Amino acid sequence: MARTLRRSMSWGRRLEEDILGTRAWRRPRKGRSWVSLSPSRSFPKQRLCEGGELLDRILSRGGRCTEEDAKAIVIQILSVMGFCHLQGVVHRDLKPENFLFTTRDENATMKLIDFGLSDFIKPDERLNDIVGSAYYVAPEVLHRSYSMEADIWSIGVIAYILLCGSRPFWARTESGIFHAVLKADPNFDDPPWPDVSPGAKDFVKRLLNKDYRKRMTAAQALTHPWLRDEQWQIPLDILIYKLAKSYLRVTPLKRAALKALSKALTDDELFYLRLQFKLLEPNKDGHVSLENFRMALFQNASEAMREARVPDILNALEPLSYRRLDFEEFCAATISPYQLEALDGWEQIASTAFEYFEREGNRVIFVKELAQELNLPSTSYSVLRGWIRPEDRKFSFLGYTKYLVGATTRSSNTRHC
């Protein structure tokens, strides 16, 4: 296993203490202690873990798990990290060695340990120091600009190992591993992947997307169809606060584009949004306002959340103090076109959305106006002209999708109209 770059132990201890609300930190002489972030506000103290590491259990089962066992493990990891991320804590060193089983029982729960590399992070902050373990490090960490999505990548690596028994990125040297993380794609063709369910493969692929904007959050991953049959509490997702903040700042045209997109969502995407809307506890008339966002956040608050200054994001939601969102507009405000673009069904979603946009929001727009809205220089005019139909100076289908997500590496072979 590649070496882990570490901060001083005092940093990790302070962070663990802050999260747990305790100033006592003593390691037992036998066994290993754990730090668990519970979805409740009553944090457990350290206890002895006698069940060994997740890595040892994987090896004891021949190097891989059944899908059902993998689900149980992944759900626990996502639940803990969903809570961490809501508190503004990024772990930065998730790997099987840092998950311990409380007992040797087959159904024992797991606990997360080693917060030595963890850090507090604001919702819109980017970190730039390269830390972590090579096999589990996310591409954006190597590019020195990352946030909580880096933890999600690491969970994707763990899920890949659980399901097939090998690492998705491998090389003999650390630099070789980093090159594979940046350039190579995981293998989903060789055995045992042909015997793995399509849902499990889709789940892992959506965590191991090299574009961090297209990865699921921990809360979203818990609502993925592969895990949806499991009875598990879905945490409040800080992503809906970040997306709502952006939505309140966009132009009326962009708002119309997002509303059209929200009307084309499939049941899978709506499932997650309905749960998040419910967590905001809408008023009797089915609307949410700033107060709903505030109360939902503070109901999950801890000292860690305050240290990370997560509640500061509520200042950007101030317009909701005098306006309210029904579920339809909430969907428009909290969907991520980047994430939707990563779906296999993106082309159909976009095509349906464009039909709504044509009827309800498409209007004449000039290249200069579009460039100013997107904060692009005049040198971009030739590209932007390709987004606008010459016959009526409205967005074409290509222009609509580019307007939603911007230019990406995805090739577009879709119709223009």
Secondary structure, DSSP 4 states (H G I P E B T S, - for coil): ---EE---HHHHHHHHHHHHT-------SSSEE-----SSSS-----EE-S-BHHHHHHHTTT---HHHHHHHHHHHHHHHHHHHHTTEE-S---GGGEEESSSSTT--EEE---TT-EE--TT--B----EEGGG--HHHHTT-B-THHHHHHHHHHHHHHHHSS-SS--SSHHHHHHHHHH-----SSTTGGGS-HHHHHHHHHHS-SSGGGSPPHHHHHTSTTTTTS--PPPP-HHHHHHHHHHTTS-HHHHHHHHHHHTT--HHHHHHHHHHHHHT---TTSEE-HHHHHHHHHTT--HHHHHTTGGGGGGGGGGGGS--EEHHHHHHHH--HHHHHTSTTHHHHHHHHHHHHHHHT-----HHHHHHHTT--GGGHHHHHTTB-TTT-SB-HHHHHHHHH-S-SS-------
